[in-house]
Amino acid sequence: MSSSTPTPAEGKQKKGMDKVLYRVKTVFHRKGSSSRKSQASTAPVAAPPPTTSQPLTPQRKKVPDYEGATRIPRMQVHEERAKKLGARFGLEIKPSEWHSTEGEVLRVDKPVRMRIHRECHHCKTRFGAGNVCPSCQHTRCKQCTRYPDNRTEAEREANRERKEALLQRHKDMAPILPSYDYSPEIVLKRPSKTHAQDLVYKGRPRMRVRRNCHVCESLITSHAKQARTCDQCGHKRCADCPRYPDNKKSYPYGYPNDEPGSNFKGVFACHQCRTKFGPQAEDGSPCSNCSHEKCSHCPRVKPRRVEPEPDPEVLESLRRRMAALQT
């Protein structure tokens, strides 16, 4: 009687074949799923319907609203500026060629802090921007009423004290301003030809002014025992002491800190109308403006630098050149 039970060798072989077939099935199953996915991904996608593009309108910048501000067109502001510049310099300016005139701007009308009004003391008419009364053609004088009135001396003194206290407080509590510049200062030097101290460049060259005593003709130095006094004869520097280089055109009334000399005693002014006398005017000379005779009360004009008046011949030559260019 034959039995159908498999042998151990055949059972091992069957298990091995089952493993191989299982692996083959899993491989084919993976390939099929990947191919289905690829087909789904390669399927044509429906294109969205075309949309018509509309031109975008530029958005204007929103101007915030402020209290007390009024909206005015920008064109009006440019027209006012062009009108003022044209009246001042004699030009013709078109606002459209200047800046963009589109849109609106805000204008804030601020009140004037103090307005001074004057009235004519003849006809009680208020003056305008000029100094002539529009009603009676009277020139404004000190008798014309002023509103508000001038401050008294006590009010002015109190205002000065308040300003001085404020300046002192700002000086005592001054802010600390840090400096972040750590670069060393550059000094230009050149070795001296006499093997002495190096020569240092100090920028713009200065002119040495020398004054000699007209009594002993000695040089009046700046390190004298007494300031502006000759060490040889003790003479104080006066207007007769020569100056090198001479600059009488810029100092027609004498040089500062000089005493009146015997030849040039200075220029005096009339104490009534402040008109200047001539350089060599003696006591009793009449004033050219009010016919007042020069007296001891007429003060001396303080020596100072005066810009020389332009030469009329040079002005005439310039005028001729400008006329020739215009033709």
Buried (B, 14 or more C-beta within 10 A) or exposed (E): EEEEEEEEEEEEEEEEEEEEEEEEEEEEEEEEEEEEEEEEEEEEEEEEEEEEEEEEEEEEEEEEEEEEBEEEEBBBBBBEBBEEBEEEEEEEBEBEEEEEBEEBBEEEEEEEEEEEEBBBBBEEBEBEEEEEBEEEEBEBEEEBEEEEEEEEEEEEEEEEEEEEEEEEEEEEEEEEEEEEEEEEEEEEEEEEEEEEEEEEEEEEEEEEEEBBBBBEEEEBEEEEEEEBBBBEEEBBBBBBBEBEEEEEEEBBBBBEEBBEBEEBBBBBBBBEEEEBBEEEBEEEBEBEEEEBEBEEEBEEBEBEEEEEEEEEEEEEEEEEEEEEEEE
